[in-house]
Amino acid sequence: VHRCPPQTHGVIHKRPATLADLAALVEGAGLDILAEIRERLKTWMNSNKALLDSHILIIVRFPKRRNDGGEVEAVDTWAFFLGDAARTGEHAGDLRIRDLGIRIGLWDMQDNQVGLLLSPDTSKRGEDVSLDVLNVSFELTRLMAARLNGNSTVDDIRIVAIGAGALGSQTVMNLARSGFGTWTIVDHDRLMPHNVARHVLTGHFVGWKKSEAVEFWANSVAGDAELFTALPVDVLSPGKRDEDVATAFRNAEVILDMSTSIAVARKLACEIDSDARRISLFLAPSGHDLVLLAEDKDRAMPLDALEMQYYRAIANNKALAGHFRTTGQRSHYGQSCRDITSTLPQNLVALHAAIGAQAIRNAIADHGATAAIWQADDCGNVKRIGITLTAVIHHRTQSWTVVTDEGLLDKLGMFRKDRLPNETGGVLLGSFDLARKILYIVDALPSPPDSEEWPTLYIRGRKGLRHAVDALEEKTHGMLEYIGEWHSHPPGARTAASCDDLKVFAWLTELMQADGLPAVMMIVGDPGRTSCYVGEIMREENLLP
């Protein structure tokens, strides 16, 4: 490889036919290429005579600048294969280093032995050494990958990704090919033969740990950096790798969950010690819908709360009807009764992996929280449905943490306003996390039509209520269920429990204890005055913040 001094203009304006032509072209640019070649050949002859039977390729780099004294802005690279100008046909390129030394006056041959001349014959400049100009292509670098994907710079954001399955592996590779992020891939599963039908990996990797194979594959994209690290462990039970997992989470800026596991999502939201934003990306059971849930940068809207607002959207948005439907059949891939997998077209996985890769980039660039669903139909059309998010409310009771949001309180306030001056009420829907003692209050149903509503009295009816609750549970695939009761108090009244409320709460306690659950009651008053009681009730207000 030879390098010219920086030039303010190009050096090679016509194709050189011989080594002598090339030497003449670069001589004016300050490069004595023949002297450098002679020195290089002399070194090779003294150190490794076996090289003398090799062909030779010359690479010349030409740094270019806009004006004299300016910074180098580009480098032209030319490559030449040296051949024998005296030969034609298939033997034209059969020039070896021992022949080149003779033709540039460095040595001579006697009895098939190389002998250096005492002084090089500089009159021999390679006029009989032909040049074939080669097309120089560069190894893909990370910056080049980013630019080819429409990004002017690379993004070094530190990401821990959980789940290297069908969607996860293809999404990660889409981002790898654009030079985005430095990654730790967490997945303990091995690639099975049936996985290859919908996985970024090929059959050559069957038997590998998915995380290690994706690490290998992703690091092969760009030749200048290895930015992917495998952590082949179960994030729920890391065992001896517990500290490795904890360190990865602490160092991360984003924790990306693509595991399609509620248990993993809840652990990431509630238990992991890390300031990293959590993002969840997963497919609905049919494979036609892609879901993205992304926390805000300050984590004021954590992943578990976003999950609940997503369920509320499923329950109330007609455009999302059938979101949890299952259309594919299930197939056996092994001998065990547990060796079952679902049928899902690869084209849907690839489509959603492409959408997901861009959605992840957009979510990270936006410091706010995001929740969205992309629906793909059988004709290839895709529709994005954004989920309206509202501020999350956390409230600590005696032994439970209540998680709800402003959207639910607004809905309850609207139900109350519509029935004033009478009191009204209905049922609450949500979810219990018994292990962590978290109560998610997510949605509410209005007063049944057979209820008794008076300015100072409310008795909830039951007409149509069972059907409405069952329908909502079905829409959300059982993720939301009946959790308790709500009712309103008149204008100007406090939201402390009345004597009648105490009696209702006692009935609720008896009802819920059968399932090992606490009684839940919300009392809605004037704006900003909503009390919540879980497990026990008191005559004082227990206002939500």
Kinemage of the C-alpha trace (Angstrom):
@kinemage 1
@onewidth
@group {chain A} dominant
@subgroup {mainchain}
@vectorlist {calphas} color= white
{ca val a 1} P 0.000 0.000 0.000
{ca his a 2} L 1.417 3.365 -1.027
{ca arg a 3} L 0.194 6.812 0.011
{ca cys a 4} L 0.662 10.065 -1.864
{ca pro a 5} L 1.048 13.373 -0.055
{ca pro a 6} L -2.251 15.337 0.126
{ca gln a 7} L -3.285 16.927 -3.179
{ca thr a 8} L -5.639 19.794 -3.990
{ca his a 9} L -6.812 17.980 -7.102
{ca gly a 10} L -6.975 14.478 -8.504
{ca val a 11} L -3.795 12.737 -9.623
{ca ile a 12} L -4.954 9.989 -11.979
{ca his a 13} L -6.911 11.458 -14.881
{ca lys a 14} L -6.304 8.648 -17.353
{ca arg a 15} L -5.897 4.928 -16.962
{ca pro a 16} L -2.218 3.879 -16.751
{ca ala a 17} L -1.380 0.887 -18.946
{ca thr a 18} L 1.977 -0.015 -17.419
{ca leu a 19} L 3.842 0.360 -14.154
{ca ala a 20} L 6.004 2.988 -15.849
{ca asp a 21} L 2.860 5.000 -16.683
{ca leu a 22} L 1.719 4.829 -13.069
{ca ala a 23} L 5.149 5.874 -11.781
{ca ala a 24} L 5.115 8.899 -14.070
{ca leu a 25} L 1.593 9.904 -12.951
{ca val a 26} L 2.322 9.791 -9.214
{ca glu a 27} L 5.801 11.265 -9.483
{ca gly a 28} L 4.313 14.707 -9.959
{ca ala a 29} L 2.290 14.192 -6.773
{ca gly a 30} L 5.444 13.621 -4.739
{ca leu a 31} L 5.436 9.820 -4.663
{ca asp a 32} L 8.429 7.822 -5.908
{ca ile a 33} L 6.496 4.570 -6.140
{ca leu a 34} L 9.295 2.644 -7.892
{ca ala a 35} L 11.745 3.414 -5.069
{ca glu a 36} L 9.180 2.250 -2.505
{ca ile a 37} L 8.491 -0.952 -4.445
{ca arg a 38} L 12.206 -1.714 -4.724
{ca glu a 39} L 12.655 -1.302 -0.967
{ca arg a 40} L 9.618 -3.489 -0.249
{ca leu a 41} L 10.836 -6.254 -2.582
{ca lys a 42} L 14.309 -6.141 -1.075
{ca thr a 43} L 12.805 -6.635 2.405
{ca trp a 44} L 10.723 -9.592 1.206
{ca met a 45} L 13.727 -11.211 -0.467
{ca asn a 46} L 15.740 -11.050 2.743
{ca ser a 47} L 12.938 -12.163 5.081
{ca asn a 48} L 10.844 -14.656 3.131
{ca lys a 49} L 12.034 -15.890 -0.247
{ca ala a 50} L 8.826 -17.916 -0.678
{ca leu a 51} L 7.037 -14.645 -1.381
{ca leu a 52} L 9.023 -14.246 -4.594
{ca asp a 53} L 6.708 -16.717 -6.341
{ca ser a 54} L 3.610 -14.678 -5.457
{ca his a 55} L 1.625 -12.320 -7.632
{ca ile a 56} L 1.547 -8.686 -6.620
{ca leu a 57} L -1.229 -6.176 -6.105
{ca ile a 58} L -0.444 -2.480 -5.649
{ca ile a 59} L -2.793 -0.159 -3.723
{ca val a 60} L -2.249 3.586 -3.935
{ca arg a 61} L -4.144 6.077 -1.753
{ca phe a 62} L -4.543 9.707 -2.791
{ca pro a 63} L -5.654 12.092 0.005
{ca lys a 64} L -7.532 15.104 -1.405
{ca arg a 65} L -8.146 18.562 0.038
{ca arg a 66} L -10.186 21.505 -1.165
{ca asn a 67} L -7.308 24.012 -1.140
{ca asp a 68} L -3.579 24.161 -0.362
{ca gly a 69} L -2.968 23.753 3.342
{ca gly a 70} L -6.537 22.630 3.963
{ca glu a 71} L -7.723 19.520 5.760
{ca val a 72} L -7.948 16.219 3.916
{ca glu a 73} L -11.629 15.737 3.014
{ca ala a 74} L -11.523 12.533 0.989
{ca val a 75} L -9.161 9.754 -0.031
{ca asp a 76} L -9.185 8.144 -3.466
{ca thr a 77} L -8.020 4.537 -3.448
{ca trp a 78} L -6.784 2.778 -6.583
{ca ala a 79} L -5.740 -0.851 -6.904
{ca phe a 80} L -3.659 -2.381 -9.697
{ca phe a 81} L -2.894 -5.992 -10.511
{ca leu a 82} L 0.527 -6.366 -12.128
{ca gly a 83} L 0.893 -8.566 -15.199
{ca asp a 84} L 3.329 -9.372 -18.000
{ca ala a 85} L 2.922 -6.903 -20.869
{ca ala a 86} L 4.875 -9.240 -23.160
{ca arg a 87} L 2.305 -12.020 -22.793
{ca thr a 88} L -1.245 -12.203 -23.994
{ca gly a 89} L -4.208 -14.424 -23.303
{ca glu a 90} L -4.512 -16.509 -20.171
{ca his a 91} L -0.851 -16.030 -19.251
{ca ala a 92} L -0.942 -12.227 -19.392
{ca gly a 93} L -1.337 -11.929 -15.619
{ca asp a 94} L 1.292 -14.502 -14.706
{ca leu a 95} L 3.892 -12.078 -13.373
{ca arg a 96} L 5.574 -13.022 -10.124
{ca ile a 97} L 7.507 -10.883 -7.675
{ca arg a 98} L 10.814 -12.418 -8.847
{ca asp a 99} L 9.945 -11.245 -12.393
{ca leu a 100} L 8.982 -7.763 -11.176
{ca gly a 101} L 12.353 -7.285 -9.462
{ca ile a 102} L 14.105 -7.852 -12.758
{ca arg a 103} L 11.833 -5.476 -14.683
{ca ile a 104} L 12.390 -2.590 -12.289
{ca gly a 105} L 16.184 -3.125 -12.175
{ca leu a 106} L 16.428 -4.389 -8.583
{ca trp a 107} L 17.966 -7.815 -9.148
{ca asp a 108} L 18.880 -10.335 -11.788
{ca met a 109} L 18.525 -14.106 -12.085
{ca gln a 110} L 21.294 -16.636 -12.506
{ca asp a 111} L 20.827 -20.385 -12.212
{ca asn a 112} L 17.314 -19.668 -11.014
{ca gln a 113} L 18.714 -17.711 -8.071
{ca val a 114} L 17.976 -14.066 -7.281
{ca gly a 115} L 20.968 -11.759 -7.038
{ca leu a 116} L 20.656 -8.150 -5.958
{ca leu a 117} L 22.389 -5.606 -8.173
{ca leu a 118} L 24.954 -3.485 -6.394
{ca ser a 119} L 23.089 -0.444 -7.618
{ca pro a 120} L 19.504 -0.571 -8.956
{ca asp a 121} L 19.130 -0.005 -12.687
{ca thr a 122} L 16.768 2.979 -12.548
{ca ser a 123} L 16.398 2.970 -16.332
{ca lys a 124} L 14.092 -0.035 -15.928
{ca arg a 125} L 10.773 1.463 -14.858
{ca gly a 126} L 8.388 -1.371 -15.593
{ca glu a 127} L 7.502 -0.507 -19.162
{ca asp a 128} L 6.892 -4.232 -19.724
{ca val a 129} L 4.732 -4.620 -16.586
{ca ser a 130} L 1.049 -4.295 -17.438
{ca leu a 131} L -1.573 -2.936 -15.045
{ca asp a 132} L -5.138 -4.094 -14.582
{ca val a 133} L -7.171 -1.476 -12.733
{ca leu a 134} L -9.349 -3.124 -10.081
{ca asn a 135} L -12.664 -1.926 -8.667
{ca val a 136} L -11.986 -1.077 -5.027
{ca ser a 137} L -14.795 -1.788 -2.571
{ca phe a 138} L -14.549 -1.106 1.135
{ca glu a 139} L -15.687 -3.260 4.015
{ca leu a 140} L -18.924 -2.004 5.502
{ca thr a 141} L -18.297 0.158 8.540
{ca arg a 142} L -20.832 1.105 11.160
{ca leu a 143} L -20.867 4.736 10.011
{ca met a 144} L -21.301 3.636 6.401
{ca ala a 145} L -24.192 1.396 7.440
{ca ala a 146} L -25.834 4.301 9.245
{ca arg a 147} L -25.448 6.595 6.235
{ca leu a 148} L -26.740 3.976 3.808
{ca asn a 149} L -29.823 3.798 6.042
{ca gly a 150} L -30.352 7.545 5.865
{ca asn a 151} L -28.689 8.533 9.142
{ca ser a 152} L -25.770 10.943 9.176
{ca thr a 153} L -24.274 9.590 12.403
{ca val a 154} L -24.264 6.401 14.461
{ca asp a 155} L -26.147 6.164 17.748
{ca asp a 156} L -24.234 4.522 20.609
{ca ile a 157} L -27.213 4.228 22.951
{ca arg a 158} L -26.792 1.242 25.278
{ca ile a 159} L -29.642 -1.249 24.920
{ca val a 160} L -30.360 -4.482 26.752
{ca ala a 161} L -32.775 -6.575 24.684
{ca ile a 162} L -34.638 -9.476 26.261
{ca gly a 163} L -35.880 -12.041 23.776
{ca ala a 164} L -34.152 -13.151 20.562
{ca gly a 165} L -37.076 -15.048 19.086
{ca ala a 166} L -38.797 -14.497 15.758
{ca leu a 167} L -39.745 -10.842 16.228
{ca gly a 168} L -36.817 -9.969 18.485
{ca ser a 169} L -34.090 -11.399 16.264
{ca gln a 170} L -35.392 -9.746 13.107
{ca thr a 171} L -35.913 -6.400 14.829
{ca val a 172} L -32.399 -6.461 16.295
{ca met a 173} L -30.857 -7.276 12.921
{ca asn a 174} L -32.778 -4.458 11.237
{ca leu a 175} L -31.264 -2.037 13.748
{ca ala a 176} L -27.828 -3.672 13.509
{ca arg a 177} L -27.767 -3.099 9.759
{ca ser a 178} L -28.360 0.619 10.343
{ca gly a 179} L -25.495 0.972 12.850
{ca phe a 180} L -27.889 1.699 15.702
{ca gly a 181} L -27.024 1.089 19.339
{ca thr a 182} L -24.671 -1.062 21.400
{ca trp a 183} L -26.469 -4.172 22.537
{ca thr a 184} L -26.654 -6.896 25.151
{ca ile a 185} L -28.912 -9.743 23.972
{ca val a 186} L -30.496 -11.760 26.792
{ca asp a 187} L -32.063 -15.112 25.893
{ca his a 188} L -31.327 -18.617 27.195
{ca asp a 189} L -33.282 -20.576 24.567
{ca arg a 190} L -31.614 -22.656 21.872
{ca leu a 191} L -32.504 -22.389 18.203
{ca met a 192} L -34.628 -25.378 17.217
{ca pro a 193} L -35.204 -26.528 13.622
{ca his a 194} L -38.804 -25.252 13.545
{ca asn a 195} L -37.639 -21.786 14.713
{ca val a 196} L -35.802 -21.226 11.430
{ca ala a 197} L -39.130 -20.791 9.608
{ca arg a 198} L -39.581 -17.400 11.313
{ca his a 199} L -36.151 -16.469 12.657
{ca val a 200} L -33.395 -14.235 11.330
{ca leu a 201} L -30.945 -17.122 11.819
{ca thr a 202} L -30.469 -19.941 9.324
{ca gly a 203} L -30.316 -23.682 9.834
{ca his a 204} L -26.546 -23.485 10.319
{ca phe a 205} L -27.238 -22.146 13.826
{ca val a 206} L -29.599 -24.907 14.986
{ca gly a 207} L -28.538 -25.939 18.482
{ca trp a 208} L -26.889 -22.596 19.264
{ca lys a 209} L -28.106 -20.374 22.071
{ca lys a 210} L -30.204 -17.783 20.264
{ca ser a 211} L -28.507 -14.857 21.996
{ca glu a 212} L -25.024 -16.088 21.075
{ca ala a 213} L -25.965 -16.765 17.466
{ca val a 214} L -27.597 -13.336 17.080
{ca glu a 215} L -24.503 -11.769 18.648
{ca phe a 216} L -22.296 -13.509 16.066
{ca trp a 217} L -24.581 -12.616 13.180
{ca ala a 218} L -25.053 -8.973 14.194
{ca asn a 219} L -21.346 -8.400 14.790
{ca ser a 220} L -20.636 -9.654 11.258
{ca val a 221} L -22.566 -6.751 9.703
{ca ala a 222} L -19.916 -4.060 10.183
{ca gly a 223} L -16.244 -4.896 10.184
{ca asp a 224} L -15.004 -2.065 12.387
{ca ala a 225} L -16.812 -2.778 15.651
{ca glu a 226} L -18.290 -5.585 17.722
{ca leu a 227} L -21.234 -3.923 19.423
{ca phe a 228} L -23.326 -6.956 20.351
{ca thr a 229} L -22.803 -9.072 23.464
{ca ala a 230} L -24.749 -12.203 24.332
{ca leu a 231} L -26.039 -13.001 27.796
{ca pro a 232} L -27.512 -16.516 27.442
{ca val a 233} L -29.527 -16.592 30.662
{ca asp a 234} L -33.147 -16.696 31.769
{ca val a 235} L -33.855 -13.159 32.972
{ca leu a 236} L -36.377 -14.519 35.497
{ca ser a 237} L -33.866 -17.034 36.934
{ca pro a 238} L -30.326 -15.936 36.025
{ca gly a 239} L -28.696 -18.118 38.689
{ca lys a 240} L -24.926 -17.644 38.817
{ca arg a 241} L -25.173 -14.916 36.157
{ca asp a 242} L -27.361 -12.743 38.396
{ca glu a 243} L -24.703 -10.071 38.848
{ca asp a 244} L -23.935 -10.028 35.110
{ca val a 245} L -27.612 -9.382 34.391
{ca ala a 246} L -27.820 -6.714 37.105
{ca thr a 247} L -24.725 -4.962 35.735
{ca ala a 248} L -26.123 -4.982 32.198
{ca phe a 249} L -29.379 -3.425 33.419
{ca arg a 250} L -27.583 -0.781 35.497
{ca asn a 251} L -25.404 0.259 32.556
{ca ala a 252} L -28.255 0.330 30.041
{ca glu a 253} L -30.015 3.418 28.762
{ca val a 254} L -32.897 1.390 27.321
{ca ile a 255} L -34.244 -2.016 28.345
{ca leu a 256} L -36.135 -3.491 25.405
{ca asp a 257} L -38.502 -6.348 26.196
{ca met a 258} L -39.345 -8.560 23.221
{ca ser a 259} L -39.909 -11.710 25.248
{ca thr a 260} L -43.728 -11.737 24.945
{ca ser a 261} L -43.817 -12.624 28.635
{ca ile a 262} L -45.998 -10.747 31.124
{ca ala a 263} L -43.826 -12.076 33.957
{ca val a 264} L -40.719 -10.572 32.344
{ca ala a 265} L -42.450 -7.259 31.626
{ca arg a 266} L -43.636 -6.920 35.228
{ca lys a 267} L -40.201 -7.773 36.607
{ca leu a 268} L -38.580 -5.175 34.361
{ca ala a 269} L -41.116 -2.554 35.411
{ca cys a 270} L -41.193 -3.232 39.138
{ca glu a 271} L -38.026 -4.983 40.305
{ca ile a 272} L -35.002 -4.079 38.197
{ca asp a 273} L -32.629 -1.476 39.675
{ca ser a 274} L -31.927 0.691 36.648
{ca asp a 275} L -32.659 4.207 35.410
{ca ala a 276} L -33.056 2.878 31.872
{ca arg a 277} L -36.297 3.450 30.002
{ca arg a 278} L -38.319 0.322 29.457
{ca ile a 279} L -39.792 -0.407 26.037
{ca ser a 280} L -41.944 -3.403 25.188
{ca leu a 281} L -42.490 -4.698 21.654
{ca phe a 282} L -44.662 -7.727 20.947
{ca leu a 283} L -47.156 -9.307 18.576
{ca ala a 284} L -50.779 -10.008 19.368
{ca pro a 285} L -51.669 -13.718 19.163
{ca ser a 286} L -52.890 -13.562 15.548
{ca gly a 287} L -49.671 -11.924 14.370
{ca his a 288} L -51.620 -9.195 12.579
{ca asp a 289} L -51.148 -6.588 15.313
{ca leu a 290} L -47.845 -5.172 16.601
{ca val a 291} L -47.795 -3.390 19.966
{ca leu a 292} L -45.238 -0.880 21.251
{ca leu a 293} L -45.264 0.416 24.823
{ca ala a 294} L -42.492 2.901 25.649
{ca glu a 295} L -41.899 4.674 28.934
{ca asp a 296} L -41.022 8.338 29.078
{ca lys a 297} L -37.406 9.218 29.760
{ca asp a 298} L -38.116 10.093 33.406
{ca arg a 299} L -40.143 6.878 33.935
{ca ala a 300} L -43.113 8.799 35.294
{ca met a 301} L -45.250 6.431 33.221
{ca pro a 302} L -43.768 2.984 33.954
{ca leu a 303} L -44.229 -0.038 31.754
{ca asp a 304} L -46.787 -1.834 33.927
{ca ala a 305} L -49.035 1.253 33.984
{ca leu a 306} L -48.725 1.618 30.207
{ca glu a 307} L -49.731 -2.023 29.864
{ca met a 308} L -52.940 -1.301 31.775
{ca gln a 309} L -53.823 1.712 29.634
{ca tyr a 310} L -53.227 -0.496 26.593
{ca tyr a 311} L -55.777 -2.989 27.943
{ca arg a 312} L -58.271 -0.164 28.451
{ca ala a 313} L -57.811 0.875 24.835
{ca ile a 314} L -58.500 -2.705 23.725
{ca ala a 315} L -61.665 -2.736 25.825
{ca asn a 316} L -63.061 0.560 24.528
{ca asn a 317} L -61.768 1.169 20.992
{ca lys a 318} L -63.969 -0.522 18.378
{ca ala a 319} L -61.096 -0.414 15.892
{ca leu a 320} L -59.235 -2.840 18.160
{ca ala a 321} L -62.017 -5.424 18.378
{ca gly a 322} L -60.587 -8.918 18.014
{ca his a 323} L -57.073 -7.765 18.925
{ca phe a 324} L -56.504 -10.876 21.053
{ca arg a 325} L -58.094 -13.332 18.647
{ca thr a 326} L -56.122 -16.442 17.765
{ca thr a 327} L -56.421 -17.499 14.126
{ca gly a 328} L -53.445 -19.810 13.605
{ca gln a 329} L -53.378 -23.509 14.310
{ca arg a 330} L -50.854 -25.158 16.598
{ca ser a 331} L -48.344 -27.725 15.352
{ca his a 332} L -46.111 -30.359 16.947
{ca tyr a 333} L -42.389 -30.070 16.235
{ca gly a 334} L -41.092 -32.848 18.534
{ca gln a 335} L -42.017 -35.947 20.472
{ca ser a 336} L -43.005 -34.360 23.773
{ca cys a 337} L -46.558 -33.191 24.432
{ca arg a 338} L -45.022 -29.786 25.202
{ca asp a 339} L -43.341 -29.555 21.789
{ca ile a 340} L -46.032 -27.350 20.271
{ca thr a 341} L -45.673 -24.116 18.313
{ca ser a 342} L -48.169 -21.765 16.730
{ca thr a 343} L -48.532 -21.155 13.006
{ca leu a 344} L -47.677 -17.604 12.007
{ca pro a 345} L -46.612 -16.372 8.550
{ca gln a 346} L -43.029 -15.195 8.311
{ca asn a 347} L -44.111 -12.303 6.112
{ca leu a 348} L -46.079 -10.873 9.057
{ca val a 349} L -43.124 -11.256 11.400
{ca ala a 350} L -40.818 -9.555 8.885
{ca leu a 351} L -43.316 -6.747 8.282
{ca his a 352} L -43.730 -6.041 11.981
{ca ala a 353} L -39.985 -6.341 12.650
{ca ala a 354} L -39.411 -3.588 10.089
{ca ile a 355} L -42.113 -1.410 11.640
{ca gly a 356} L -40.846 -2.210 15.123
{ca ala a 357} L -37.271 -1.207 14.334
{ca gln a 358} L -38.379 2.262 13.228
{ca ala a 359} L -40.870 2.533 16.089
{ca ile a 360} L -38.104 1.812 18.602
{ca arg a 361} L -35.888 4.500 17.102
{ca asn a 362} L -38.754 6.984 17.156
{ca ala a 363} L -39.678 6.142 20.738
{ca ile a 364} L -36.102 6.588 21.928
{ca ala a 365} L -35.781 9.909 20.113
{ca asp a 366} L -38.998 11.141 21.772
{ca his a 367} L -38.547 11.665 25.515
{ca gly a 368} L -42.264 11.187 26.166
{ca ala a 369} L -44.179 7.954 26.681
{ca thr a 370} L -45.656 6.183 23.664
{ca ala a 371} L -48.200 3.426 23.136
{ca ala a 372} L -49.328 2.342 19.681
{ca ile a 373} L -50.693 -0.604 17.732
{ca trp a 374} L -50.041 -1.364 14.060
{ca gln a 375} L -52.689 -3.484 12.356
{ca ala a 376} L -51.840 -5.385 9.170
{ca asp a 377} L -54.589 -6.817 6.979
{ca asp a 378} L -54.411 -9.658 4.473
{ca cys a 379} L -53.924 -7.216 1.580
{ca gly a 380} L -50.721 -5.760 3.027
{ca asn a 381} L -52.253 -2.546 4.351
{ca val a 382} L -51.002 -1.332 7.732
{ca lys a 383} L -52.859 1.060 10.029
{ca arg a 384} L -51.321 2.726 13.083
{ca ile a 385} L -53.611 3.293 16.065
{ca gly a 386} L -52.161 5.541 18.731
{ca ile a 387} L -53.214 5.006 22.338
{ca thr a 388} L -53.987 8.156 24.306
{ca leu a 389} L -51.977 8.081 27.517
{ca thr a 390} L -52.784 9.935 30.718
{ca ala a 391} L -50.707 10.688 33.801
{ca val a 392} L -50.171 7.724 36.116
{ca ile a 393} L -51.242 7.881 39.764
{ca his a 394} L -49.570 5.815 42.491
{ca his a 395} L -51.228 5.637 45.911
{ca arg a 396} L -50.093 3.632 48.907
{ca thr a 397} L -52.746 2.156 51.203
{ca gln a 398} L -52.146 0.044 54.319
{ca ser a 399} L -50.698 -2.958 52.497
{ca trp a 400} L -51.372 -2.351 48.800
{ca thr a 401} L -50.025 -0.020 46.146
{ca val a 402} L -52.784 1.365 43.939
{ca val a 403} L -51.869 2.195 40.331
{ca thr a 404} L -54.412 4.116 38.267
{ca asp a 405} L -54.385 7.185 36.029
{ca glu a 406} L -56.020 10.503 35.262
{ca gly a 407} L -57.925 8.936 32.376
{ca leu a 408} L -59.915 6.711 34.706
{ca leu a 409} L -60.615 9.565 37.143
{ca asp a 410} L -61.828 11.722 34.251
{ca lys a 411} L -64.124 8.916 33.149
{ca leu a 412} L -65.579 8.524 36.643
{ca gly a 413} L -66.016 12.271 36.906
{ca met a 414} L -67.912 12.281 33.610
{ca phe a 415} L -70.191 9.450 34.797
{ca arg a 416} L -70.911 11.464 37.972
{ca lys a 417} L -71.544 14.728 36.110
{ca asp a 418} L -73.990 13.056 33.718
{ca arg a 419} L -76.184 11.909 36.624
{ca leu a 420} L -76.093 14.985 38.882
{ca pro a 421} L -77.823 15.984 41.099
{ca asn a 422} L -78.305 12.275 41.813
{ca glu a 423} L -75.641 9.936 43.081
{ca thr a 424} L -74.522 7.185 40.706
{ca gly a 425} L -72.037 4.342 40.583
{ca gly a 426} L -70.937 1.136 38.908
{ca val a 427} L -68.174 -1.440 38.933
{ca leu a 428} L -64.391 -1.184 38.664
{ca leu a 429} L -62.240 -3.300 36.398
{ca gly a 430} L -58.547 -3.922 36.654
{ca ser a 431} L -56.006 -6.453 37.818
{ca phe a 432} L -54.369 -7.713 41.007
{ca asp a 433} L -50.651 -8.451 41.198
{ca leu a 434} L -50.765 -10.587 44.321
{ca ala a 435} L -47.029 -11.260 44.463
{ca arg a 436} L -46.165 -7.561 44.583
{ca lys a 437} L -49.380 -6.398 46.312
{ca ile a 438} L -50.183 -4.002 43.462
{ca leu a 439} L -53.764 -3.173 42.516
{ca tyr a 440} L -54.274 -1.805 39.006
{ca ile a 441} L -57.568 0.125 38.706
{ca val a 442} L -57.968 0.506 34.972
{ca asp a 443} L -61.547 0.950 33.824
{ca ala a 444} L -65.104 1.394 35.067
{ca leu a 445} L -68.615 0.632 33.900
{ca pro a 446} L -71.478 3.088 34.451
{ca ser a 447} L -74.580 2.505 36.504
{ca pro a 448} L -76.813 -0.360 35.256
{ca pro a 449} L -80.265 0.828 34.062
{ca asp a 450} L -82.118 -0.802 36.971
{ca ser a 451} L -80.100 1.099 39.616
{ca glu a 452} L -81.758 3.440 42.131
{ca glu a 453} L -80.269 6.940 41.916
{ca trp a 454} L -81.251 9.731 44.328
{ca pro a 455} L -79.546 12.980 45.457
{ca thr a 456} L -78.418 11.297 48.698
{ca leu a 457} L -78.743 7.591 47.911
{ca tyr a 458} L -77.460 5.081 45.382
{ca ile a 459} L -78.254 1.382 45.071
{ca arg a 460} L -76.511 -0.326 42.150
{ca gly a 461} L -78.622 -2.519 39.901
{ca arg a 462} L -77.479 -5.552 37.963
{ca lys a 463} L -79.261 -5.551 34.603
{ca gly a 464} L -76.804 -6.307 31.796
{ca leu a 465} L -73.865 -6.011 34.169
{ca arg a 466} L -72.677 -9.630 33.993
{ca his a 467} L -72.735 -9.533 30.199
{ca ala a 468} L -70.834 -6.232 30.121
{ca val a 469} L -68.126 -7.498 32.493
{ca asp a 470} L -67.777 -10.799 30.631
{ca ala a 471} L -67.511 -8.960 27.307
{ca leu a 472} L -64.744 -6.732 28.627
{ca glu a 473} L -62.853 -9.696 30.066
{ca glu a 474} L -63.113 -11.446 26.694
{ca lys a 475} L -61.911 -8.376 24.773
{ca thr a 476} L -58.829 -8.121 26.976
{ca his a 477} L -58.134 -11.857 27.042
{ca gly a 478} L -58.826 -11.940 30.770
{ca met a 479} L -56.246 -9.270 31.588
{ca leu a 480} L -58.958 -7.017 33.079
{ca glu a 481} L -61.572 -8.354 35.473
{ca tyr a 482} L -64.043 -7.207 38.077
{ca ile a 483} L -62.153 -5.813 41.104
{ca gly a 484} L -64.649 -3.717 43.043
{ca glu a 485} L -67.264 -0.952 43.187
{ca trp a 486} L -67.414 2.797 42.746
{ca his a 487} L -70.069 5.385 43.540
{ca ser a 488} L -70.374 9.143 43.740
{ca his a 489} L -71.187 11.629 46.486
{ca pro a 490} L -73.237 14.821 46.035
{ca pro a 491} L -71.691 18.221 45.175
{ca gly a 492} L -69.839 19.744 48.099
{ca ala a 493} L -69.815 16.480 50.067
{ca arg a 494} L -66.655 14.841 51.340
{ca thr a 495} L -65.644 11.447 49.960
{ca ala a 496} L -65.298 9.768 53.338
{ca ala a 497} L -67.264 6.554 53.767
{ca ser a 498} L -70.831 6.838 55.036
{ca cys a 499} L -72.588 4.275 57.244
{ca asp a 500} L -74.124 2.741 54.126
{ca asp a 501} L -70.689 2.626 52.484
{ca leu a 502} L -69.346 0.694 55.445
{ca lys a 503} L -72.105 -1.898 55.016
{ca val a 504} L -71.391 -2.239 51.274
{ca phe a 505} L -67.686 -2.594 51.979
{ca ala a 506} L -68.380 -5.393 54.460
{ca trp a 507} L -70.373 -7.199 51.748
{ca leu a 508} L -67.529 -6.638 49.274
{ca thr a 509} L -65.001 -7.983 51.756
{ca glu a 510} L -66.954 -11.192 52.172
{ca leu a 511} L -67.362 -11.515 48.399
{ca met a 512} L -63.684 -10.981 47.518
{ca gln a 513} L -62.232 -12.998 50.384
{ca ala a 514} L -63.552 -16.153 48.745
{ca asp a 515} L -60.870 -15.624 46.080
{ca gly a 516} L -58.227 -14.364 48.497
{ca leu a 517} L -58.608 -10.780 47.248
{ca pro a 518} L -59.197 -7.488 49.066
{ca ala a 519} L -62.375 -5.433 48.816
{ca val a 520} L -61.994 -2.311 46.657
{ca met a 521} L -64.178 0.806 46.740
{ca met a 522} L -63.774 4.225 45.142
{ca ile a 523} L -65.877 7.228 46.151
{ca val a 524} L -66.012 10.038 43.584
{ca gly a 525} L -66.757 13.591 44.647
{ca asp a 526} L -66.091 17.043 43.245
{ca pro a 527} L -63.108 17.338 40.874
{ca gly a 528} L -59.885 16.410 42.675
{ca arg a 529} L -61.686 14.548 45.457
{ca thr a 530} L -61.669 10.787 44.873
{ca ser a 531} L -61.073 8.401 47.765
{ca cys a 532} L -59.890 4.823 47.338
{ca tyr a 533} L -60.183 2.061 49.920
{ca val a 534} L -58.456 -1.323 49.563
{ca gly a 535} L -58.817 -4.094 52.101
{ca glu a 536} L -60.134 -1.834 54.830
{ca ile a 537} L -62.276 1.274 55.027
{ca met a 538} L -62.403 4.261 57.347
{ca arg a 539} L -64.648 7.230 58.047
{ca glu a 540} L -61.910 9.608 56.883
{ca glu a 541} L -61.189 10.461 53.251
{ca asn a 542} L -58.389 8.503 51.565
{ca leu a 543} L -57.833 10.811 48.627
{ca leu a 544} L -55.890 9.855 45.549
{ca pro a 545} L -53.105 12.335 44.787
